[in-house]
Amino acid sequence: MPMTKMKLSAVFSVSLIACLLFCGFLFWKPAPVQDFTFIQISDIHTEARLSADAAKVQRSRGSNIARIPVTAPVDLPPYDVQVPAPSFIIATGDLTEYGAAGVTWQDYLDFFKNINIPVYHILGNHDNTWVAAVHLMREVHGGRNYSFDKFGCHFIGIDSSTLQEPLPSFTHETLLWLKRDLKRIDRSTPVFVFFHHPLDAAFSSPYERYRVLDLLQPYNVVLLLFGHGHGARLYDFDGIHGVMGGSTFGRNAGYNVVSIKNGVLRVVYKYFDTAKPPKALLEKPIPTSRSYPKIKISEPKTGKTYSGDTLVVKTKVRNLEESIITDVICQIDDKTTHQLVKSPVTISLVGKRIATFLSYKSTLPVGELTPGAHYLRIAVTAADGTTYYRSTAFYIEQPDAPRAKWRLVLDGSIQSTPAVADGVAYVGANDGNLYAVRTTSGKILWKFPTDAEILSSPLVVNDTVYFGSGDNTVYAVSTDGKLRWAHTTTAPVYSSPTVKHGMLYIGNNDARLYALDTETGSLRWVYPGAHYSIESQPVCFDHTVVFAAWDSYVYGVNSANGSLRWRESSPTASLGRARRYYSAADCPPVVADNKVYVADRGFRLGSYDFDGSNMKVLATDTAAIRLAEDGEALYLRKFRGNLEKIDLQGQRIWEAPIKLGRIPAPPLEQNGMLYGCSNKGLLSAVDAATGKVLWQYQVTPRLFVMAGVAVDQGVVIVPGMDGTLTAITPAEATHNP
């Protein structure tokens, strides 16, 4: 059919617009960088008060903020230059001491009430551990990660603090967000990235920071800004400069002045004590582009599984002259160094060379590696001593060793322990979805969306899945993914539910314990007498609900009406030490032999009588506990020591040579086997009677595992902070899929 003139005109118009857009893209230049100044403050640690009418409150930790000059040009004596008046402030975490308890957030904001320039906040570990403040970042900045553009530069705030856990991490959803955000900017645009923890802090492994640097290196990242260490120091992370922002209180109280003038970036730390001279941290010209070579690792491929005693490593280097490359090496898990040999690759067309890439390869021994996930880092060194890096992760599995039956990568990190029922695993993720996954195949059957992260570990009772969400809501969802009811509370719900006699008990971050009708979700009662957050799962016995809060106390309330039966200090708090830091709030209590057993963050295990009296410390160095299947013993996850089994009086039965670490996720026994996964993703299977280690599997490439495991007919399901949900089978089961 011939095309009409109207259709032809429309096609021509669309083509012209497309051409103009394409040409505009080719010749588009980012806005020129203007002269500007901003202030970096960090580690304010605003003290908590739980009510607006509290008689006394220490607020001096932030009072210095009002003294920051923001209305006039700023002299930088170390560099003998005057720069423009500050245009905004970036606060790099630990804004509060215990998170968003009571009116703490408003007290923090009050420090800026006479400062009439924008303030951009990012959270630190103190802001997210006791009463996580991530919901405030959604209100203020639209999310825990966000970006903005000013003066021809791009600014990126990413959250390095972990929800309800003091350890730092860059979650899977954060890295996905960062990758998307970077893609939308021109690579010549100067980029500032701010977060709380320096990249040499207590992350799970160096690979945690490698992943971030791999994303940043292709872009013109001129400065990283962070806090945490209360110092004013300059860092160099693989060629990217970073500065620590000090603190607004203490003997070195001050702030960083960050400025670009005439294309030169300068950073000076100014002390509130004017008797101390300003500290010069950095002066350098802003580069017009990022000239980082492209290092492509073609083998091993990211996420691929390999077997055998050797592994071929291949990498290509572009945008770097062959003559100036002096060394190319690789390391697996930051251990033995291996040299890669040059092997040029020429691409020809009709007999003519059109390109030559520098290729390097080597064959590495991997037969002794633990089965499972590993990371590899390539280092390319130039003649001037500059080294360029790239990393990847892969899996090694052997025929007669445990292996992954299936592996999923969800859209969010996982801090929720899976619940298994009738061949289906239910698990919440920090992308806000509850997933239902077939345990035999890894097929996602459905996902139920909420409006915020799900840290709550779901509970399946008959045909209903109960869980809480960071959107302040408790949900009941049918096992086919349909909403049965939802009950809105006053704050994020990170606690896990307990069901007993038709009642559901669950806590929230407003320190309230709720009792809901399991059929309708209607409120039966609420106990409001605790402080800070209720994070762990309550336990029910003898008409009493026992739970702990981040206020250092263990509570027993009447299960029928919520009235208080007793309140006692957690084991470490009973010694009078920094009480709130050492609450028993993140590992569920255990009930056995007419006792309540509690592990706290001082890593002490205590036992109480049913009325809360007669507390005895049974063990130290204990991060989490689990009751044995026979009810006659406890398994102890140790902070620094080995996995232990003790009787109910505290006497050791056995000790296994396994170090699980400080995460409060207890090991799980099923059918005489005990399964526990370490902080860094090493899964161990142990004979529950003897403590003999039967097999091990590295689930993540040394990235955090912060939730417990689930087991279904011998298949162990492990959630990871890298978004993986992995089903592991022992060696004898791999021959019978």
Secondary structure as UniProt FT lines:
FT   HELIX           5..27
FT   STRAND          36..41
FT   TURN            52..53
FT   HELIX           60..67
FT   STRAND          74..76
FT   HELIX           77..79
FT   STRAND          81..83
FT   STRAND          88..92
FT   TURN            102..103
FT   HELIX           104..110
FT   TURN            111..114
FT   STRAND          119..122
FT   HELIX           125..129
FT   HELIX           134..141
FT   STRAND          146..150
FT   TURN            151..152
FT   STRAND          153..157
FT   STRAND          161..162
FT   TURN            163..164
FT   STRAND          165..168
FT   HELIX           172..183
FT   TURN            187..188
FT   STRAND          191..194
FT   TURN            199..200
FT   HELIX           206..216
FT   TURN            217..218
FT   STRAND          221..226
FT   STRAND          234..237
FT   TURN            238..239
FT   STRAND          240..244
FT   TURN            251..252
FT   STRAND          254..261
FT   TURN            262..263
FT   STRAND          264..271
FT   TURN            274..275
FT   STRAND          279..285
FT   STRAND          294..299
FT   TURN            302..303
FT   STRAND          305..306
FT   STRAND          310..318
FT   HELIX           322..324
FT   STRAND          325..332
FT   TURN            333..334
FT   STRAND          337..339
FT   STRAND          341..342
FT   STRAND          345..349
FT   TURN            350..351
FT   STRAND          352..365
FT   TURN            367..368
FT   STRAND          372..382
FT   TURN            383..384
FT   STRAND          387..396
FT   TURN            399..400
FT   STRAND          403..409
FT   STRAND          419..421
FT   TURN            422..423
FT   STRAND          424..428
FT   TURN            430..431
FT   STRAND          433..438
FT   TURN            439..441
FT   STRAND          444..449
FT   STRAND          459..461
FT   TURN            462..463
FT   STRAND          464..468
FT   TURN            470..471
FT   STRAND          473..478
FT   TURN            479..480
FT   STRAND          483..488
FT   STRAND          498..500
FT   TURN            501..502
FT   STRAND          503..507
FT   TURN            509..510
FT   STRAND          513..517
FT   TURN            518..520
FT   STRAND          523..527
FT   STRAND          539..541
FT   TURN            542..543
FT   STRAND          544..548
FT   TURN            550..551
FT   STRAND          553..558
FT   TURN            559..561
FT   STRAND          564..569
FT   TURN            571..572
FT   HELIX           573..575
FT   HELIX           580..582
FT   STRAND          590..592
FT   TURN            593..594
FT   STRAND          595..599
FT   TURN            601..602
FT   STRAND          605..609
FT   TURN            610..611
FT   STRAND          616..619
FT   STRAND          622..627
FT   TURN            629..630
FT   STRAND          633..638
FT   STRAND          643..647
FT   TURN            648..649
FT   STRAND          652..656
FT   STRAND          668..670
FT   TURN            671..672
FT   STRAND          673..677
FT   TURN            679..680
FT   STRAND          682..687
FT   TURN            688..690
FT   STRAND          693..698
FT   STRAND          710..712
FT   TURN            713..714
FT   STRAND          715..719
FT   TURN            721..722
FT   STRAND          724..729
FT   HELIX           731..733
FT   TURN            734..735
//
